[in-house]
Amino acid sequence: MKKFLAALLLTVIFGTASAGTAGFAFLQVPTGARAVAMGGAFTAVPGDPMGLYWNPATLAAMDKQMFTSTYTGYLMDMQAGFAGWINPTGDDIVGASINYFYGGSFLRTSMTHPTGTGEEFSTNSVALGGTYVFRFGPSFAAGTTAKFVYSNIDTYSGNAFLVDAGVWYRPSWISLGFAVRNAGIQTKAFYQENDPMPTEVAAGASVELLDGKLLAASDITYPFQGDFNVALGVEYNPVQMLFLRAGGNLHDKDAADNAGGSIIDALAFGVGTEWNSFNLDYAFKPFADLGNIHRISLGISL
């Protein structure tokens, strides 16, 4: 059963040309422990370096150079990671990032050796990105990220050039964000035909309440290949240096229902802390009978 689930996950993550799926779908594996703990409602959350992934325009709220990294212990021993650097200078912000996914090693089978040939194959993916953001004022910004993406499964490989673009607007007490992620073209097909790209459009809003101790955020996302999604998340700062988070979205609810899970399996939870130039975040995502996903992020102000 687990071998079947692993194969299914690989199909979803790397994609095929069939309806409802996309190539390079590892790019839609959510990044950042803080963002994941808030259910992925992060398109309009300003001042977080994970804006490199969610909405580059929200980096306009940052005023200092920063390095960020994330590690994810994914399902079936799969692993994912993200690292990025942001440098604000006047009205300009530049950044760079790398997003990788390792799908693990699998036993090769054939018609004559259905239980395995004794050989193994592996899967890997990586996206390299460069980001530029311009502040039009204290409450409005636009940004873009250009990415080169490469994936391989066994002897097959493909690559693409993709672009993220976003705007961020904070007129007063509310923060608004809009982003287009992973738009572009495949420049080398895995097999014979190019796959659809994992392009999605997202809009979000976030607001700070209780004198800044409570952050509430919401997102709506429309993927060109896949189902409409709604995400909600909250972050509470009860005492200095401690942040508690929880969130959920429709995709996780559907996955929990299909796996026979409870409402808890549709949610994510997390905790974070800040000290001097460092911040550390952790997210826990139960996934019914498939196991649990753990994410940890580290940020350093330079």
Order of alpha helices (4+ residues) and beta strands (2+ residues): alpha-alpha-alpha-beta-beta-beta-beta-beta-beta-beta-beta-beta-beta-beta-alpha-beta-beta-beta
